[in-house]
Amino acid sequence: IASQWARAVPILQNQPGYAEHFMPHGRAPLPGELFRNPAQAESLRLIAESEGESFYRGQLAARLVAHAKAHGGQMTGIDLAAHGADWVEPIRVGYRGYEVAEIPPNGQGIAALMALGMLENFDLASLDPDGPDSLHLQIEAMKLAFADIGAYVSDIRFMERVKPEHLLDPAYLKSRAALIDPKRAIDFKAGTPEKGGTIYLTAADESGMMVSFIQSNYMGFGSGVVVPGTGIALQNRGAGFVLRPGHANRVGPRKRPFHTIIPGFATAGGAPLMAFGVMGGMMQAQGHVQLALRILAHGQNPQAAIDAPRWRVVGGRRV
């Protein structure tokens, strides 16, 4: 943490409010040094006492809006007051008798489900989970999924031409799996389905109630903009938008950007099996695939699956 914090300083030190709250003594805290943020503690107290109202419609909201206005920002009190969370139906895919569920778009959980749906067409259980044949199939499936979500996934309300059910259609995923060459890497393009710093926390109780929870401001400190007197660092998830005209994920009003944070869970015969997730931006969907395969296909225990080495797709033929 100390190392990442120090690397953020030259990038964010001139952002409004950042140095005041996150650079005590004019620098990042050193390893082992005690860090205090009393303004943020007071903000958390106000949020708790008002059950969140202060952040969206009260004292903290007023400070957020005033800070934005003072620095040329566009956020208004109406924006904050209109914010709301949604109860959503998870999207699901079957894998060898199990069912894996993820949060629907605007998140990238659909990429993990697509890769698992493609990989169901291969007998991964017969392969060494750490062997090159197994890893190659997983990486190629992940690349195919990323090619599609980069072209089609956005705020689900704006996915008009290609919807999640198109991307998760078993026939479509089988056709995408057929593109995988077991002997060589391919730089995949998007298909046409319409024709066919982060914190993760999980807990479960004895009754089978599972909680899968993830939160992130994105890119470490988010935007680096910190509201004076509050310790509140504003997120920069708007970086998930694109500017290309006609793209489903093009930036727009009252629209959510493509999002990387994805809590997941899996069931077996409708009964709770596990809640799971990983951290790391675009690594998350890839990590979900690898963790799920180790447990569902290879029967590894959770600790072994978590401790195992992982691959990461960063584009094209590179891994």
Helices and strands as residue ranges (DSSP letters): H 2-12, H 18-22, G 24-26, H 38-49, H 53-57, H 59-70, H 77-81, E 91-95, E 98-102, H 109-119, G 124-126, H 132-152, G 156-158, H 164-167, H 170-177, G 193-195, E 198-204, E 210-216, E 226-227, E 232-233, G 237-240, E 264-268, E 271-276, H 283-296, H 302-307
